[in-house]
Amino acid sequence: MESLTVWGGKPLQGTVHVRGAKNLVTKAMVAALLGETESLLKDVPAISDVEVVRGLLEVHGVVVTEPEPGELLLDPRNVKSANFVEIEVHAGSSRIPILFCGPLLHQLGEAFIPDLGGCRIGDRPIDFHLDALRKFGAVVDKQPNGIHLTAPNGLKGAHIELPYPSVGATEQVLLTAVRAEGVTELKNAAIEPEIMDLIAILQKMGAIITVEPNRVIFIEGVEKLGGYSHRAIFDRNEAASWASAALATEGDIFVKGAKQQELLTFLNIFRKVGGAFDVEEDGIRFYHPGGALKPIVVETDVHPGFMTDWQQPLVVALTKAEGVSVVHETVYENRFGFTDALNQMGADIVVHRDGLAGVTRRVPRRPLEQAAVVTGPSKLHGADVRVPDLRGGFSHLIAALTAEGESTITNVGIISRGYEHFGEKLQALGADFRVNA
Ligand code: EPU
């Protein structure tokens, strides 16, 4: 799917089902590489990031099958080195390949990681990953098309303190430390629910991991790990996206599979903006209860703060709020690109290059922190827009669905990196759109 024509103005109403989180499932697939026996992962969404990781596992000899729809059986018993041409095919398509470092070093003694892809929402360096791997004893050789790693003396437990609680770097340490010799102490770790789910998976495989207060994690290395059977945690980011879609379109969406615990911070903000929700046994109903939406001031943060992946769809709802909202993005330097398209549709959003200074928990080297000032309420009208990245793309879709008239949205394929069957889901919610050939 490359382009959609959307006719806005209809509230989205109905039920969508969210399955396993993109940001856990792809990591769980990599974890399977560490086992001596096969692993079964359940609730795997049909998204293109899963396909990229599957391809990369397969070129390394992992046999991947689907016993049932939405399940993956991963058999790592014949893991082998892949040749450069096979790996290169996956260059630039995702950020997950960087997490193959530890598992491949344990299994094969070497790893080649192609250049990374993922959304262009800032520099997205991998210095924390490489510094941690070096502490375990890995030797990193940067090459023109990627990085080559070896571990001449094996991988040994290490004391690592991350400069910032990076999700990816925490996963890198976990996936490497579980089979490194000795104990690893990780300070300033990320503690997102997806990380906790990865820890649960690794524990099922035989790992010994202790999560202490204040972002400290101890990992006692073990010689061997087995496989796992695991149902992935639900996708919080997708759930929050549909919630914002319900609010922005004055609709009513039951998000089946959404759970309250992992969304506490989102739910508080949703309520402050004027949204309503009912927590039920098997999901959460999000709706616009009528009346005016209210402006808010919110800043993105690491868990348990307001996730950076939640701000883009919410900003669309904020264009409808009566007054001035401020959204301060502190995780990435370039995550307001999507607001250009919203302005083209009639929103009033000014992005300031400098955010609030002096908050120590931010990535230390950041020269830029951005604040988007959203003045509402605006009446959006249709426009022709191009999707810049995954979450920004979803916000374009919602904006077009709230706008009066016709919009054409191109580059929509990117949305399928993280939103399963979004076309079918939109249809089920009564959206008026056409897929262009
Ligand atoms: N950072 C560095 N050096 C590093 C690693 C990270 O400076 O070596 C910086 C990043 O540039 C960024 C900040 O640290 O400014 C946070 O990055 P983090 O490592 O936490 O993010 P990530 O692991 O690359 C994951 C999700 C993102 C999500 C972030 C924050 C995956 C595949 N991606 O990225 O999800 O926004 O955590 O929660 O898990 C998305 O789903 O659309 C998405 C971008």
Residues whose N, C-alpha, C, O or C-beta is under 5 A from the ligand:
A	BS01	EPU	N23 R124 P125 I126 D127 F128 H129 P165 S166 V167 G168 A169 T308 D309 V331 Y332 V363 L390 R391
